[in-house]
Each structure stands twice: as C-alpha cells, then as structure tokens.
C-alpha cells in the first residue's frame, strides 16, 4: 500500500527499487532537419545508470538512422535504440538571376554566367538549363534554369532567351551602346568648326575675351515626341531596354518624361516604354 502510494506521488516511470539501468527518451522516433547538429543528450528525458555510452548520428545524411545508448548500472548493461529521421525541407534559392538574355544567331551562352543558387547547408549548388534550343534559328524562347542540391531539392526560374540575326543583334547593341567620349568630342568639334565660323571672322560670337572657344547653346526640340516601347521580345533585356529608353528620352528635358516598365497579366516584366506627359 505504501509502495503504490509512493509510486503514484512521484509519478516516476523508473522504478527506484529496480537496481538495473533505465532510460526514457523525450520521443522516439525523432525528426531532425538536414544539417542541424544536436547534442544526443538532449534526446534523453531521464535515465538511471552508473555509466552511459552514446552512439553517433550523421546530421548530413538524409533518411532513417539508429543511435544506440548503452547504460550500465550495478554491473548490468542494457542498450536502448533511438530512431532519428533526417529530412531536408529547404530548397535552394537563386542569389543571381537574369530575366532576359540576348545572343546573336549562331552564338552560345553559359547558364552559369547568368545564374547562381545557394542552399543553407550545401552552399553553392549547380544550375542547369532544362530546355535545349537551336541558336542557328532566330526567335524568342522561354527557358528554365534549375538549381538542385545534393538531396534532390529543386528550385527553378524562367527567363527569356532572344536569338537575333547578326544585323538585328548589331543594331540593338549599337542603339544602347554610348559612343566613346573622345569620339563625341571630335564630332562636336567638327560640327562647331563647320557651322559656327566664317572666313575672316572665325572667332566671332564663339570666343571669350581670352580666345577660348565657347560652344553656342543648341536649341532644344520644341515638339513633344511620341511614346516608344522597347520590348524584350524584340531582343532587349532589362539592361539594354532601360538604356535604350533612357537614351531616347534624354534630349527632351523640357518635357515631363519617364521610362516605365511594361508587365503582362502575370506581373512579369516584358519591356519598357518611354512616356512623355
């Protein structure tokens, strides 16, 4: 009667009158996230033993593992086995990506130059291209870059690959590539020498008192230009489209103007529009 009351009051599942070793886990089995390192002692709720020897588990191996706890008390040895399930629930995330890529007909591109992905445990993971394409045929393709970690977790991102003929490619690049400063200076000097001087009076109206050339103020366009679109489907990408749009609206500082991104019904950017107000 006293023994039963004692056990009820203590609520102890380990019988104090049993001289053998005892152990109780907090849970069995236990689930852990891939890469999470936990001291095996934290899995033990309570134990009674003179000595305890704990096995090992590998937090970097996905799947079911068994870890053995060996307890010794009063010369008696007992083994307890804990089942641990390691799961990887984290997908890689892209740390570098591009929405639009432009190449010339017959050209190539390396997906690793445009995309990078990272996993919290594995670090940098490989990125591959899911679809194939024929670069000898101009066109616009929606492609998929895929990142996969060592456990097979996958993340994907879509992008547009525009393949243009040599003529179209060079025209697009020329439209968005600014001329070198030296070339622009030479062109301006040629314009000024030809249009702002006359025989016998070459410095008239264009020099200061010290003889330094002063460029005359150029008249600004007076007519508001029309809006213009720079679409990714025409071979532009985020960088070249915005550069072309900015270059287009640049000379018209007397008007309210802006480069506005164009999006489709799914909210994905498909180009830029030069707008005047």
SEMIDREN-615495 format. One line per field, with one value per residue (C-alpha): residue number from 1; x, y, z. Coordinates in steps of 0.25 Angstrom, whole numbers. Example, Ala and Ser with C-alpha at 12.3 -4.5 7.8 and 13.67 -1.06 7.14 Angstrom:
BEGIN
k <- (1,2)
x <- (49,55)
y <- (-18,-4)
z <- (31,29)
***
This chain:
BEGIN
k <- (1,2,3,4,5,6,7,8,9,10,11,12,13,14,15,16,17,18,19,20,21,22,23,24,25,26,27,28,29,30,31,32,33,34,35,36,37,38,39,40,41,42,43,44,45,46,47,48,49,50,51,52,53,54,55,56,57,58,59,60,61,62,63,64,65,66,67,68,69,70,71,72,73,74,75,76,77,78,79,80,81,82,83,84,85,86,87,88,89,90,91,92,93,94,95,96,97,98,99,100,101,102,103,104,105,106,107,108,109,110,111,112,113,114,115,116,117,118,119,120,121,122,123,124,125,126,127,128,129,130,131,132,133,134,135,136,137,138,139,140,141,142,143,144,145,146,147,148,149,150,151,152,153,154,155,156,157,158,159,160,161,162,163,164,165,166,167,168,169,170,171,172,173,174,175,176,177,178,179,180,181,182,183,184,185,186,187,188,189,190,191,192,193,194,195,196,197,198,199,200,201,202,203,204,205,206,207,208,209,210,211,212,213,214,215,216,217,218,219,220,221,222,223,224,225,226,227,228,229,230,231,232,233,234,235,236,237,238,239,240,241,242,243,244,245,246,247,248,249,250,251,252,253,254,255,256,257,258,259,260,261,262,263,264,265,266,267,268,269,270,271,272,273,274,275,276,277)
x <- (0,11,19,7,5,20,20,7,12,26,20,33,33,47,45,55,55,60,75,77,79,67,65,54,55,47,41,44,46,51,51,62,65,76,89,84,94,88,95,90,88,77,68,68,57,63,72,77,91,105,111,105,111,104,106,106,97,100,92,97,91,76,68,66,77,78,86,89,90,97,95,102,97,101,109,96,97,85,84,73,72,67,62,65,59,67,59,63,51,59,60,72,70,75,85,87,78,74,61,65,77,81,90,94,89,99,105,105,103,107,95,105,109,95,90,95,88,91,86,86,94,101,105,106,99,99,90,86,77,65,62,70,70,75,84,84,70,66,54,50,49,44,55,56,69,69,76,78,85,91,78,70,63,60,57,54,53,49,55,54,65,65,73,75,81,95,89,78,87,97,86,81,95,98,85,89,104,108,119,133,135,147,138,127,137,143,129,125,138,135,121,125,136,127,115,120,131,133,144,152,144,146,144,132,122,129,141,143,152,163,161,155,145,131,121,108,95,88,73,64,54,40,31,28,32,23,24,32,33,46,41,49,42,50,63,64,67,66,79,79,64,65,78,71,59,67,75,62,56,69,69,55,58,47,36,31,36,39,43,32,33,23,17,8,-4,4,12,25,33,33,39,40,32,37,26,24,14)
y <- (0,10,6,8,22,25,22,30,42,42,39,33,23,18,9,13,-1,-7,-7,-8,3,11,21,29,37,51,44,32,33,48,56,66,76,73,79,82,78,74,68,54,56,66,54,47,51,44,32,24,18,18,20,23,22,29,26,35,40,48,61,62,49,49,37,28,25,18,23,13,17,7,8,1,0,-9,-18,-19,-14,-10,-4,6,10,23,25,38,43,53,61,73,82,94,97,105,119,127,138,143,142,149,151,153,149,153,145,146,136,124,129,122,125,118,118,118,132,138,129,125,117,115,104,107,94,90,105,108,97,94,101,95,98,89,92,92,102,104,116,116,120,134,134,136,125,124,115,109,110,99,98,85,82,68,63,66,78,87,102,107,121,125,135,139,136,144,140,151,151,157,170,171,168,178,189,186,187,200,206,204,206,220,226,228,241,244,241,250,262,260,260,273,280,277,282,295,298,296,303,314,321,329,334,346,345,331,335,344,341,328,332,339,351,341,334,321,315,315,305,312,308,298,299,288,281,288,277,266,253,240,229,218,203,195,180,168,160,170,166,176,171,178,186,189,192,202,208,210,216,226,230,232,242,249,260,265,271,282,271,262,248,235,221,212,196,188,176,165,160,151,163,159,170,169,183,198,209,223,232,247,255)
z <- (0,3,-9,-18,-12,-13,-28,-30,-23,-30,-44,-47,-58,-54,-42,-31,-25,-39,-38,-53,-63,-68,-79,-85,-98,-100,-112,-121,-133,-134,-147,-150,-161,-170,-165,-151,-141,-127,-115,-113,-98,-102,-107,-93,-83,-71,-68,-57,-59,-53,-67,-81,-95,-106,-121,-133,-144,-157,-158,-172,-177,-181,-176,-164,-155,-142,-130,-118,-104,-95,-80,-68,-54,-43,-53,-62,-76,-85,-99,-103,-118,-123,-137,-144,-157,-164,-175,-184,-186,-191,-206,-212,-214,-226,-222,-236,-248,-261,-267,-281,-290,-304,-313,-327,-337,-336,-323,-309,-295,-282,-272,-260,-265,-262,-251,-237,-226,-211,-201,-186,-183,-196,-200,-215,-223,-238,-248,-261,-273,-275,-289,-302,-313,-327,-327,-343,-343,-339,-329,-315,-305,-291,-283,-270,-261,-250,-237,-229,-216,-213,-207,-220,-215,-227,-230,-244,-250,-264,-273,-288,-298,-311,-323,-333,-347,-348,-353,-343,-332,-336,-338,-324,-318,-325,-320,-306,-306,-304,-313,-306,-300,-309,-322,-317,-314,-328,-335,-327,-330,-345,-344,-337,-347,-359,-354,-345,-352,-365,-373,-367,-354,-349,-334,-336,-325,-321,-312,-299,-297,-295,-308,-302,-310,-305,-310,-314,-307,-316,-318,-311,-319,-318,-322,-312,-317,-317,-307,-311,-306,-304,-303,-298,-310,-319,-313,-302,-288,-274,-276,-291,-291,-280,-286,-300,-293,-285,-297,-305,-295,-291,-301,-297,-283,-285,-285,-273,-277,-271,-274,-269,-268,-276,-269,-274,-267,-258,-253,-261,-268,-283,-287,-285,-290,-292,-288,-289,-282)
***
